[in-house]
Amino acid sequence: MPGATIDHMISVTILITAMLIAMVTFNNMFASAVAYERNRQVTMKAVDLIDTACLSPGNPANWSQTNSAIIGFGLQDPESSGYSLSTYSPMRLRTSQDSQLVQYGTTFYNNISFGYGGYLLVPVGDCVNYTRTAELLGVNGTYGFGINIAPTLSVSISEVSLNPLEFKVETRGPGLPLTNASLNYYLFHLDPEGGEFPSIITHSGIIQNGSSSIKFSLDASDDAYSLLVYVHLSGLNGVGYYSRDVTSSSDALILPFVQDFENGKVIIANNSPADSVYYNATFFILNQGFQLQQVQIENSTDNLEYGTYNTTKVPASETGILLISYKQGASIGSVVMPWGIGTLGVTAVFGGDSTGYSFVATELRQVRINEVSYLVKLSAWRLRG
């Protein structure tokens, strides 16, 4: 029967179409399920990695303060518990690309600079690189990751005027300006006419509506200075730093280089293109409550001839800052180096590049470093293949 044949053909066509639609739908559902499972695994790996980094000090536990080889990765403070990171461990991460390294003599240094006048130069050979860290974490060749360790509070300082010397300090939390925050500040003043080199002025104040004005009865038109500000509000602590030199050089005339973590050795090098440079170096221990305690160090003052350097020692087990003031003719200035990143609110960015990967999982942890509030952000992704 022609009619029956046609009905049969239509039925078969509808059946085949339905089967194809079902197969396509099933394939899409299957592909979505596979993608979901792969993404879930990446997310779980991100959780595992950030907790390993933040809740384990590594092996040996004090690896960041010794010259011993690291055999287990972790950033936790070995003398604390919970989300409290070592102030030294981030200093030992290889954060610089080859093009960003600084060479002095035959040694290359990882360069964690944090604004004009702030330097943290660590020998590359003393740093843990990304590949080695991936091996220690057991993800080399399977997962990529990146770690960003940055202060929770943003403390920015701008110069308003030089006569009288005045600054504007602005502080923001996660998205909002801070109100009624207290602050302690230290001005290290360098007068070319002489006097104490540097003179130190300390004070405290309150930040209203996210900003505060800091004024000094000084004419600093021809002077150099460094300003260090610590901000506190409801358990959150932040740090700001600002520096001004009086020099025609675009680079500091003195540079500090970490030589030995275990013994606290630091190189103070003449960085002038020519001629000698006079310097005065002081180490300040950062005590509880963000009070600075001055400590005398060896070779604290000298006149460095061109191309020469001195070696000094800071208290290796004490967190603080090394302040080096310098003078060469009419040029004066200062550089500061943190012994522990929390003392100056230094940011450390470490790891691989997630560009081009379709799914990147992100985990955040609020931590403390030297009582300074930090936010750790870890990103993870599955490597191709």
Secondary structure as UniProt FT lines:
FT   HELIX           2..55
FT   TURN            61..62
FT   HELIX           63..65
FT   TURN            78..79
FT   STRAND          84..85
FT   HELIX           89..92
FT   HELIX           98..100
FT   STRAND          102..104
FT   TURN            105..106
FT   STRAND          107..111
FT   TURN            116..117
FT   STRAND          121..123
FT   HELIX           124..126
FT   HELIX           130..137
FT   TURN            140..142
FT   STRAND          143..151
FT   STRAND          154..162
FT   TURN            163..164
FT   STRAND          165..172
FT   STRAND          181..190
FT   TURN            192..193
FT   STRAND          199..208
FT   TURN            209..210
FT   STRAND          211..216
FT   TURN            221..222
FT   STRAND          224..233
FT   TURN            234..235
FT   STRAND          236..244
FT   STRAND          254..260
FT   TURN            261..264
FT   STRAND          265..270
FT   STRAND          277..287
FT   TURN            288..290
FT   STRAND          291..295
FT   TURN            298..299
FT   STRAND          301..304
FT   TURN            306..307
FT   STRAND          309..313
FT   TURN            316..317
FT   STRAND          320..328
FT   TURN            329..330
FT   STRAND          331..339
FT   HELIX           341..343
FT   TURN            344..345
FT   STRAND          348..351
FT   TURN            355..356
FT   STRAND          361..369
FT   TURN            370..371
FT   STRAND          372..382
//
